[in-house]
Amino acid sequence: ILFSQISAIFADGIVTVSKELREALWPISRNKTEVIPDGVDMEKYCVMEREEARQRLGWPLEKPFVLFCNSHSQPVKRLDLALLAIKEAQKYIPELDIKLLYNIDPDETPIWFNAVDLLLVTSDQEGSPNVVKEAMACNLPVVTVECGDVRERLKGVDNCVIVDRDPRELGSAIA
């Protein structure tokens, strides 16, 4: 991090994907920084029928699923918190299950986004989480904690909520 901050001082220009990342730079570097969030391939990430997506993946049609992107390999994503939130949500919806999106063929990820009922984001830190934008492109509701630029991205978007990093609050929002 220190070397990145020092390098930024000598750079002619800097691009970050969120205002939060720009603000993480030392003040001397911020005035030459542009914020340009990553885009989403709208042809790849688009709405398809949930039933069709589930059939393609071989998932049951009637079971509710929550999508969580990542595994134990990135602790900052907070799989531990996501699993606690699912347990809380199962108090209301016992049959609820979580699908972990990792090691999946990138061409299949849009199918996963269309097969589940909502996206859960519990990260401690993000820049501009692409999974939130991909979920939006697939008209998938999002339950998230405050991280990166999610507040800006989800402003005015129906069926999306930002809650505290509390398993009960997350579970209630999921339910």
N, C-alpha and C positions, 0 to 999 in steps of 0.2 A: 504494500500500500504506500509506503514511504517513497519508493522509487517511482511509482505512478504519479504521486503528487509532485515530485521534483521534475519528472519528465513533462508534466503538464505546464509547468512554469515556462519551459523553453519551447513549447509547441506554438505554432502559428495559429492554430485553431483546434478546437476540441468539440466532439459530438458525444452527447450522452442520450440515453433513451428516456430519461425522466428528469423532472425538476429536482427530485430528491437526490439523484446522482450528481447533478450539477452542484447542488448545495453541499454535497460531501467533499467537493474540491476546496482547496485552500482559496480564500478570497481573491488572491492575486490572479488566479486562473479563471474565475467565473465569468469575467466580462468578455472573454473570447470563446465562450462555450455556447453552442446551439443545442437545443433539445429537439431531437427527431425520434419519436417512438418507432419501433419496428412495425412494419405492416403485416398484414395477413393475406395470404392467397385466397381471394374470395371465390375463385373457381373451385379450389380444393376444399375449403371450409365453407360449406353451405348447408342449408336445411335439407334433410331427407326424412322420410317417415321412420319413426322409432321402430315400428314393427319390422320394416325391411332391414334396418340396421341390425336389430337383434337376431333376426333370422340369419343374416350373413355371418354373424359371429357365433351362432349356435347358443345364444342366451335365452332363458325363459322369457316369455312375453309379459307375464303378469307381475314379475318381481321388481321392486323398486331398487335402483342402483345409484350410488354416488360415485363420481369419478374423482380420483386423487392422482395427480401427476407427479410421480417419482417414487422412490423406494428408500430403503435404509441407507443408500449410498450418499445421500445429501441431507445431513441432519438439519440444515437450515430450513428445509421444506416442512419440517415438523410432522412427520408421519405419526409420531407418538400422540400429538394433540389431535390429529385427524381421527385416529382410532378411538380415542376417548370421546370425541364428539359423536362418532357413529354409535358408540355404546349408549350415549345419552339419547340420541335420536331413536334408537331401537326401543326405548321405553314407550314411545308413541307409535312407532311402526316396527313391530318385532321382526318382520321379514326383510327389512332393509339390509342391503349388502353394499360393500365397497369394492370398487374395481381399481386396481393400481395400474396406472399407465406407465410402463417402462419396458424397455427392450421390445417395443412393438414396431413393426414395419411402418415408417413414416406415412406411407400411402394408406395405411389402415386407421391412422389416428382420427381422421374426420368421421369415420364410421363409429368409433368409440364415442366421440362427442355427441353423436346423434342417437346412440343406443342407450345412454344413461339418462337419468332424470335431473341431475344437477352436477355442477362442478364445485368442489370444495378446495379452497386455498387457505393454508394455515401457516404460511412461511413467516419466519422471523424477519427476513430481508429479501427484497426483490428490487429490480430496477423498474421494468415495465413488463410484467408477466404476460408473455405471449399466450399462455393458456387461457387467460381471461378474454383476450381479444378473439381467440379461436372459438371459445365458447359462445361469445356474442354473435359471431358470424354464423354459428349453427343454431342460434336462438335458444341456447341452453342457459337456464337460470344459474346464477353464481352465488354461493355463500362464501364469503372471504373475511379475513382479518385485514386490518389496515397494513398495507405493505406496498412499497413502490408507488406507482401512480394509479392504483385501483380506484381510489375515490374519484379522480378525474375521469377515468375511463367509464366508470359505471354511473356517473352523474345523469340522472333522469332516465335510467334504464329500468324498465319494469322487471319484477321478479328476481331482482338481485339485491343482496343485502351485505353490509359491512358490519361486523360485530367484534366485540372484544375477544382476546385470546383466552376465552374461558370455555371449557368443554360443554357446560350446561347451556350457555348462550348459543354456541355453535350448534349443539344438538337440537335446541328448540328451533333455530332458524332453518336447519335442514328439514325437520319434521313439518 
